[in-house]
């Protein structure tokens, strides 16, 4: 499969509403990505390695955001570059949320759930909230710090 066919496949999975067949393809792509058999040409090798260490959920979210990274809105010609970036980010968020809801990963009230799962909040800044999780610290990065979700992954 060439690069164009791969991205067409991802776009097809999204447009078909994440049906069971599409979800299996996404899982397969994630496994191939993590094992190094699939190269994500929109990331450097270092970025791809970092994405892989986040596991299959991170890889799939990255691929879904990446499918929208190269698309252009047909009605965006009068928008500034910043407005176009924000519009693209909103599309990426919507697709990732749709996938996460479909596979049961979405949490509506994450602010209430995080301390229960991650421990006591010990710091907060513009980019993230830090939790004390016993022997480790966990940094929860908010989407509002980045224009596009793809930059998080």
C-alpha positions in Angstrom: 0.0 0.0 0.0 1.4 3.4 -1.0 1.1 6.6 1.1 -1.9 7.9 -0.8 -3.7 4.6 -0.5 -3.0 4.5 3.3 -4.4 8.0 3.9 -7.4 7.2 1.6 -8.0 4.1 3.8 -7.9 6.2 7.0 -10.3 8.8 5.5 -12.6 6.0 4.4 -12.7 4.6 8.0 -13.6 8.0 9.3 -16.3 8.7 6.7 -17.9 5.3 7.3 -18.3 6.1 11.0 -15.8 3.7 12.6 -17.6 0.5 11.7 -16.2 -2.8 13.1 -14.2 -3.4 9.9 -12.7 0.0 10.1 -11.8 -0.3 13.7 -10.0 -3.6 13.0 -8.0 -1.8 10.3 -7.0 1.0 12.7 -5.9 -1.6 15.2 -3.8 -3.3 12.5 -2.3 0.0 11.4 -1.4 0.8 15.0 0.3 -2.6 15.5 2.2 -2.1 12.2 3.2 1.4 13.2 4.4 0.3 16.7 6.4 -2.6 15.2 8.0 -0.3 12.6 6.4 -2.0 9.5 4.3 1.1 8.8 6.1 4.5 8.5 4.1 7.6 9.3 5.6 9.9 6.7 4.3 13.0 8.4 6.5 12.5 11.5 10.2 12.3 11.8 11.7 9.0 13.0 12.1 10.4 16.5 8.5 11.6 16.5 7.3 8.3 15.3 9.2 6.5 18.0 7.7 8.8 20.6 4.2 8.2 19.2 4.8 4.4 19.3 5.8 4.5 23.0 2.4 6.0 23.7 0.7 2.7 22.7 -2.0 1.9 20.2 -4.5 4.4 21.5 -1.9 7.2 20.9 -1.0 5.9 17.5 -4.6 5.7 16.3 -5.4 9.2 17.6 -2.3 10.4 15.8 -3.3 8.7 12.5 -6.8 10.1 12.7 -5.5 13.6 13.4 -2.9 13.1 10.6 -5.7 12.3 8.1 -7.0 15.8 8.6 -3.6 17.5 8.7 -3.3 17.6 5.0 -6.9 18.4 4.1 -8.2 21.8 3.2 -11.6 23.2 3.8 -13.3 24.4 0.6 -14.6 27.5 2.3 -11.5 28.6 4.1 -10.0 30.9 1.4 -11.0 34.1 3.3 -9.6 32.9 6.6 -6.2 33.8 8.1 -3.6 31.1 8.6 -4.4 31.1 12.3 -8.1 30.7 11.6 -7.4 27.8 9.2 -5.2 26.1 11.9 -8.0 26.5 14.4 -10.6 25.1 11.9 -8.4 22.1 11.2 -7.8 21.5 14.9 -11.6 21.5 15.5 -12.0 18.9 12.7 -9.2 16.7 14.2 -10.8 17.0 17.7 -14.2 16.0 16.4 -12.8 12.9 14.6 -10.8 11.8 17.6 -13.8 12.2 19.9 -16.0 10.3 17.5 -13.5 7.4 17.5 -12.9 7.5 21.2 -16.7 7.4 21.9 -17.1 4.5 19.5 -14.5 2.4 21.2 -15.5 3.4 24.7 -12.5 5.5 25.6 -14.2 8.9 25.9 -14.9 10.4 29.3 -17.3 13.3 29.5 -16.3 14.7 32.9 -12.6 14.2 32.7 -11.8 16.9 35.3 -13.6 14.9 38.0 -12.2 11.5 36.8 -8.5 12.4 36.6 -7.8 12.9 40.3 -9.5 9.6 41.1 -7.4 7.8 38.5 -4.1 9.7 38.6 -3.8 10.9 42.2 -3.7 14.3 43.8 -3.1 17.4 41.6 0.2 19.0 42.6 0.8 21.6 39.9 -0.9 23.3 37.0 0.4 25.5 34.2 -0.6 26.7 30.8 0.2 23.4 29.1 -0.7 20.7 31.7 -1.8 19.6 35.1 0.6 17.4 37.1 -0.6 14.6 39.4 1.2 12.7 42.1 0.7 9.1 41.3 2.7 7.6 44.1 6.2 6.7 42.8 5.6 8.6 39.6 4.3 11.9 38.4 1.7 12.1 35.6 1.4 15.1 33.3 -2.0 15.6 31.7 -1.7 17.8 28.7 -4.8 19.8 27.7 -5.9 20.2 24.1 -6.5 23.9 24.6 -2.8 24.5 24.7 -2.3 23.4 21.2 -4.1 24.6 18.0 -4.2 21.1 16.6 -4.4 17.8 18.4 -1.8 16.3 16.1 0.9 18.5 17.8 0.1 16.7 21.1 0.7 13.2 19.8 
